[in-house]
Amino acid sequence: MFEPAFGTSSKPETLRFGSTASSGTISSGTFVMGSSSAPSSETKSARKTEKTAQPQISPLDFMPLLENQWRNMDWSEEAKETLMESVRSFKPASESVTEARVLLIGPVGAGKSSFISSVQSVFSGRVINRAMVGSSSSTSFTKKLRSFRIRGAGEAADEPTALVLCDVMGVGEGETTGLTLHDALSVIKGHAPEGHQFSPEQPVAADTVGYVKKPSAEDKVHCVVFVVDASKVASYAKSFGTTFQQLREHISNLGVHQVALLTHVDQVCKTTGSDISQVYRSLTVQQTMLKAGALLGMATSYIVPVKNYSSELDLDPNKDLLLLKAVDHILQYVNLYFQDNSD
């Protein structure tokens, strides 16, 4: 059984976050012109009431938009159709593999399952939720390894593409919750069976039901996508960064390329929240991406922002474009995997 050297303990180590720091609020001071004498008790009470009634406004709401996009992005309908056709026609550059398997890894509530459902929605032409999504940010709704074939190829648009997105248990904050390093690497190596129920107390092993003893190239993961929440990047504990950078090192040793998705970008920039096409003019989103890169130990050129479908009932062309651009970005690194491992 594979046992990564990730500490001195014989028990597979749990990937986890440290305690999340509580975010403080910043309120502006009150400047009063007039006498320098101490205010009366009535004045103090009035000011206290006024201060309490004022809404708490984040400084990020006042960040100006850049004159030009800091990353080139074509928002036209033609660009959307080109990206959709690129995904539909994608074929792995390997004679032994017919599908590209992409694994999404991230903290609980970051948006892994939502991203899968959102991509499926784009190709279905309507908002759907095939990858079940939870509402809790503290416990992982996904407990099993599930693979989703993105459909949208062929004249009837109901044939599966060559892209398979794999969903796993989220990374938790406690020692007994969340995906373990051992199980994450077992999935990437192709040992974990489809539908495997993850449990820190019962790691994937040779006696696991359905265990794949000799994985084929088709069983393995060909690209790993880290998913982080833009609205929580600044509050993730330092242990989160340490854990994920160590995980990235193990994945790199397997020869698997990695990229990242920055989700919930609409929650860190007011303008982007109302118009997602402004995402690459937002200085706030750009700075958040830099923080995400530092957290993951990853250059920002590997990271792309997305806005998943959540409460919407109808598709939005600009959200579709960001999602398709993310898929195209992922497939570039899938191709690199097959180039690196060509016969």
N, C-alpha and C positions, 0 to 999 in steps of 0.2 A: 504494500500500500504506500502511496506517495505521502511523504511527511516533510513539508517544507521546513527549512532551518529558519524559523521565525521566533526564536527564543529558546530557553532551556527546558521549558515544560514539554512533556510528551503529548499533552492534550492539544489538539488543533486550536490555534489562537483565534479569538473572535475579533473580526474587524469591527471597530466601534468608535463612536465619537466620545469625547469627554463631555463634561457638563456644559450645556449651552449657556453662554454668558447672557445675562439679561440686558436688553438694549435700553439705554437711557434716553430721555427726551431733552431737547434743547429749546429753551424758551428765551425770548428776547427780554432784556431789561427794560424798565420803565423810566424814562427821563422826565422830570418835573421841573418846570421853570417857576421861579418865584422866590419866596422867602427861604432862607437857609435854616430857619428854626425847625425844631422837631415837629413832625406832623401830629395832629391830634388823633385820639383813638378813633374818632368817627372817620377821619381821612384814611387811616390805616385800614379800617374795615371796608371802606368803599373801594380802595385799591385792591385789596385781597379778593373782593367779589369780582372786580373787573378782570383781574388776572386769571381767576378761575374760569371765567366765561370765555376767555380767548381760546380759539382752537389751536391745537398743537400742530405747527406746520414744520415739516422737515426742510432743512436747508437745500436738500436735493431738488425740491419743487421749483427752486429759483435758478437752477443751473441752466444757462442758455444753450440753445442748439448751435452746433457748429455750422459754418457756412456751407461746407462740403461734407460729403459722406467720408468717414474715416476708413471705410472698406467699400470697395466698389460693389454695387448691387443694382441689377436691372429689375425694375418692378413692373415690367410690361407683361401683358397677357402672352405675348410670343415667348418671353423668357420662361414663363410657367409651363407652356406646352413643350418647349424644348427639354426642360428638366424632367417632366413626366415621361416623355419618350425615352430619355436617357435611362431612367430607372426601369421602364418596361422592357427595353432591349438589352439590359445588362446581362452578361453571361460570365461566370467565373473563368479566368484564364488558366484552366486546368482540365485535363482530360478525365481525371478521376473524380471531379466534383461538379455537381449540377446546381448546387445551391450555396450561397454565401451565408454563413451563420455569424450573426453579430450579437454580442452580449452586452446588455445595458447593466451597469453597476452604479449604485449611488445610495445616499442616505434615504431613510424612510421619508416619504412625502416629497422627494425631489422632482418627481414627474416622469419616472421611467415608463410605467404602464400607460400614463396619459400620452406620452410621446408615441407609443406604439399605436394606440387607438387613433391618435390624430393623423398619423401617416396613413392608416387604413381609411380614415374618413376622406382624405384628399382623393384617393383613388376610387373610393366608392361614390363620390359625388354628394355625400351627405354625412352629417355628423353621426358617428356610431361609436360604441364602446365595447368592442369585443374583448379587449384586455381589461378585466375587471379592475376598477379603480376604487381605492378606499378614501375615507374622509379624515382619518386620524393621521396626525403628524408624528405620533410617538411610537406606534406599532405598525409593522409591515402588514399590509393587506395581502400581498402576494407571499405565499408560503412555499409554492412548488416551482419547479423548473417548467416553464411553458414556452413553446416555440410558436410564433405566429408568421405564417406565410403571407406576405403582402400581395394581395390580388389586384389585378388591373392590367394584365397583359392580354393580347389577343383581340380580335375584332369585337367580340362581345364584352370585353373588359372584365371578364370574370375568371380568367385563367390566372394561376399564380405566377408572380414574377420569380426571379432567381434569388430574391432577398428574403431571408428569414431573420426576424428580430426575436431574441431570446430574453425573457423576463425572469428574474430571480428575486429571492427574498432581499429586502432592503437592508442596508447597513444600519445597525442599531446603536444605541448609546450605552447600553449596559453590558456587563460581562456575560450575561446568559441570553441575550437577545441579538438578533441580526445574523447576517451571513458571516461565516468564518473564512479565514484565509484559505484553509485546506479545501473547503467545499467550492470556493470560487475558482481555485486552480483546477479542481477536479472537473468542473463544468467546462473550463477552457480546454483542458486536455481531452475532453470527450468521454470521460468515465461515467459521469452522472447520467442516469436514464431520464427520459422524458417523463414528466409528472412526479419526479422525486420530491418528497416532502422534506424540507430542510429543518434540521434541528441541531443546535450546538452540541447537544448531548449525544447525538448519533451521527457522526460524520460519515461522509461517503466512504465506503470501504468495499473490499472484495466480496463480503457477504451481504452487501446491500442488494435488495431485490432489483433485478434488471441491470446490475452493474456491468458496464461495458469494459471487458478485460483488455481487449485489443482494439482500441478505437481506430476507425478508418479516417482518412482525410475529410470525409463528409461529416463525421461525428464531431470533429473539433470546431472550436470557435476561431474565426478568421479575422476578427477585429473586436476590440473592446471599447465601449463608449462609456465614459464617466459622465454622470448626470448630477449637476449641482444646482441648487436653488439660488438665483441671484439675490433674492430678498433676505437670504440667510448667510451669505458668504462671509460678511463681516462678523457674524456672531458664532460661527462654528468654532469649536474649541481647537487649540493647537494640536491636540492628539489626533484630530481628524486628518490634518495635513500629513502628519508623520505616518499614520497608518496607510493612507492612500499612496503616498510616495513609496513606501516599502512594497505595497502591493504592485505598483507600477513596475518596480524593479524586477519582481518575480515574473510578471507578465512579459516584460522585455526579454528576459532570459529564455522565454519560450518562443521568441521570434514573432510575437503578435503585436501589431501596431495599435496605438491607442489615440483616441480623440476625445473631445468633451462637448457636452451640450450645456449651455447656460439657460435654464428655464426661468419662467416668471419674470422676464425682463420688463414686462408691463407694470410690475409692482414697485420698481425702483426709479421709474421716470414717469412723471405725470403725462408728458406729451406723448411718449411712446405708448402709454396705456390707452390713450384715445386714438392714436394713429400709429400702428406698428411699423408703417413704412418709414418712420423717422428714427428707427432704432440705430441706424448707422450715422446719424447726425447727433445722437445723444452723447454728451460728454460723460454723463452719469453711467450709462451702460458701458462705455469704453473703460472707465475707471473700475467698474465692477468686474469687468472681464480681466483686467490686470490683477485684481485681488484673487479671482478664481484661479488664474494661472499660477500665482505664487502659492496658493493653497495646495494645488495639485502637483506642483513642480513641473509645470508644462508651459511651453511657449504659447502665447495667445493665438498664433497662427493655426493651432490645432483645435481651437475653441470656437464654436458658433452659437449665436443666440437663437432661441426659438420661443414661440408663444403657442403652447398647447391649447387644444379646444377643451373647455371645462364646462362652463355654464351655457355656452352658445348652442343654438339649435340649427343655425345655418352656417355654411362655409363662408370664409372671407378670403378673397384672392391674395391679399398681401400676407396673411398668416400662412396660406398654402405655399406661397413662394419661399418663405423662411424655412418651413418644414421640408420642402423639396430640396432646397439648397443644403440643408443639414444632411439629408439622405445622400445627396450627390457627394458631399464632403466625406461621408463615411465610406462610400463605395470606392473613392480614390485610394483609401488606405487598405481596403479589402484587396484591391488590385495589386498593391505593393506586396501584400502577404503572398499572393500567388506568384508574383514575379520572383520574390526571394526564395520561394520553395518550389520553383519549377524543376521538372526532371532534367 
